[in-house]
Amino acid sequence: MKTNGYVYLRINENYTATIRDLNSLSDYLDKVGDTDHVFGEVTAISNVHKTFLNEMYKIVNMHKKRLNKRFIGRETLVVRNQGSRDARVVGVNSEHLLIEYEMPNGTTALNIIDGMASADDYKSITYKNAMTKFDIELSLLINNPQRK
């Protein structure tokens, strides 16, 4: 899909791309993919149809999700309830990672984190809500709701 206008899309801290063709954007992300934490930030829009923007955001979100999938199965240490807990990344979406950890009494919990470096900055989520908001690797879950 092409447009006569343009969108300035941050690819990384040093590069802002001028987007006029979504196929070119998709190809670039597949082949080069040199994105970082600022990827997806739009700095300017001119004469672009809403449909073009929606499709562009879909491509951006798919790329972010693909990047986040590399963390599935990775382990980290988190501090929860006055103690250090082993946690594992069990799911992703385009913006966040989903980790699961186990308490000494055997109960488990899920947390949403922004990245592996920010595991202590989290938001809790129920298993039910996580199933609809994340692409989860069910075999990694300690408390696998599918096993019951």
NORCORLIN-V602823 format. One record per residue. N is the residue number from 1. PSI is psi in radians with two decimals (NA if undefined). Layout:
N/PSI ; N/PSI
This chain:
1/2.33 ; 2/2.83 ; 3/2.70 ; 4/-0.36 ; 5/-2.70 ; 6/2.79 ; 7/2.29 ; 8/2.03 ; 9/2.15 ; 10/2.21 ; 11/-0.79 ; 12/-3.08 ; 13/-0.48 ; 14/-0.04 ; 15/2.17 ; 16/2.13 ; 17/2.56 ; 18/1.99 ; 19/2.06 ; 20/-0.25 ; 21/2.05 ; 22/-0.52 ; 23/-0.68 ; 24/-0.71 ; 25/-0.84 ; 26/-0.78 ; 27/-0.76 ; 28/-0.81 ; 29/-0.62 ; 30/-0.69 ; 31/-0.73 ; 32/-1.07 ; 33/0.58 ; 34/0.95 ; 35/2.79 ; 36/-2.79 ; 37/-0.32 ; 38/-0.06 ; 39/2.32 ; 40/-0.19 ; 41/2.20 ; 42/2.19 ; 43/-0.33 ; 44/2.58 ; 45/2.34 ; 46/2.11 ; 47/0.87 ; 48/2.33 ; 49/2.61 ; 50/-0.62 ; 51/-0.72 ; 52/-0.79 ; 53/-0.77 ; 54/-0.75 ; 55/-0.66 ; 56/-0.77 ; 57/-0.59 ; 58/-0.77 ; 59/-0.78 ; 60/-0.82 ; 61/-0.66 ; 62/-0.70 ; 63/-0.74 ; 64/-0.73 ; 65/-0.74 ; 66/-0.70 ; 67/-0.73 ; 68/-0.48 ; 69/-0.38 ; 70/-0.28 ; 71/-0.18 ; 72/2.26 ; 73/-0.24 ; 74/2.55 ; 75/2.65 ; 76/2.92 ; 77/2.25 ; 78/2.67 ; 79/1.99 ; 80/2.40 ; 81/0.92 ; 82/0.50 ; 83/2.76 ; 84/2.36 ; 85/2.47 ; 86/2.31 ; 87/2.74 ; 88/2.47 ; 89/2.10 ; 90/-0.20 ; 91/2.88 ; 92/2.77 ; 93/-2.92 ; 94/-0.34 ; 95/-0.47 ; 96/2.89 ; 97/2.61 ; 98/2.12 ; 99/2.65 ; 100/2.43 ; 101/2.82 ; 102/2.39 ; 103/2.83 ; 104/-0.49 ; 105/0.02 ; 106/-0.18 ; 107/2.68 ; 108/2.82 ; 109/2.70 ; 110/2.48 ; 111/2.57 ; 112/2.25 ; 113/2.75 ; 114/-0.48 ; 115/2.96 ; 116/-0.55 ; 117/-0.27 ; 118/0.66 ; 119/-0.37 ; 120/-0.08 ; 121/1.80 ; 122/2.95 ; 123/2.33 ; 124/2.65 ; 125/2.55 ; 126/2.78 ; 127/-0.70 ; 128/-0.84 ; 129/-0.62 ; 130/-0.59 ; 131/-0.50 ; 132/-0.33 ; 133/-0.18 ; 134/2.65 ; 135/1.83 ; 136/2.38 ; 137/1.64 ; 138/-0.55 ; 139/-0.32 ; 140/-0.27 ; 141/2.34 ; 142/-0.83 ; 143/1.34 ; 144/1.90 ; 145/-0.35 ; 146/-0.28 ; 147/-0.26 ; 148/NA
